[in-house]
Amino acid sequence: TVITTPANVNDTVMADNLICGDEKTVWADAAYDTPARRARLKAEGKKVRIARRPNKHHALPPRLKHYNRLIARRRAAVETTFATLKNGMKLTNIRYVGLAKATAQVTLAAIAFNMRRWAAITG
C-alpha cells in the first residue's frame, strides 16, 4: 500500500490506513508505537510487533530493549526497500508540485521496484 501526504502530516497519522486487515502480524518501528494502537490490534487478534519506545521520563527496561532487538532483525528487510527507493531510484526528493503528481511519482517508483524484484525472482 502506498499513501502519500503533504509534508506537514506526520507518518503516524496514516499508520492505521496502511493496515489492510488481512495481516496476522503487524511489524512497525517505534515511531508508530501508541498504547491505543497496540490495544486495538491485539483486540483484532493480530500479533503486535511494534518496537517499543521509552517514555520521556523513563528509559526502556532491559526486557523491552531485548524485544526491540529481536523484532529489528525482521524489520531490517523492509528498511532495505526504502533504501533502494531512496538511493537506487533517487526518490529522495519529490520532483513535482501537487499531491496528485507526487503520488504518481511515488507509485511509479513502487511499481518499478516491484517489477525489478519480480524479474529477479523469476529470471
C-alpha positions, 0 to 999 in steps of 0.5 A: 500500500502506498499513501502519500501526504503533504509534508506537514502530516506526520507518518503516524497519522496514516499508520492505521490506513496502511493496515489492510486487515488481512495481516496476522502480524503487524511489524512497525518501528517505534515511531508508530508505537501508541498504547491505543494502537497496540490495544486495538490490534491485539483486540483484532487478534493480530500479533503486535510487533511494534518496537517499543519506545521509552517514555520521556521520563523513563528509559526502556527496561532491559526486557523491552530493549531485548524485544526491540532487538529481536523484532529489528532483525525482521524489520531490517528487510523492509528498511532495505526497500526504502533504501533502494527507493531512496538511493537506487531510484533517487526518490529522495526528493519529490520532483513535482508540485501537487499531491496528485503528481507526487503520488504518481511519482511515488507509485511509479517508483513502487511499481518499478521496484516491484517489477525489478524484484519480480524479474529477479525472482523469476529470471 
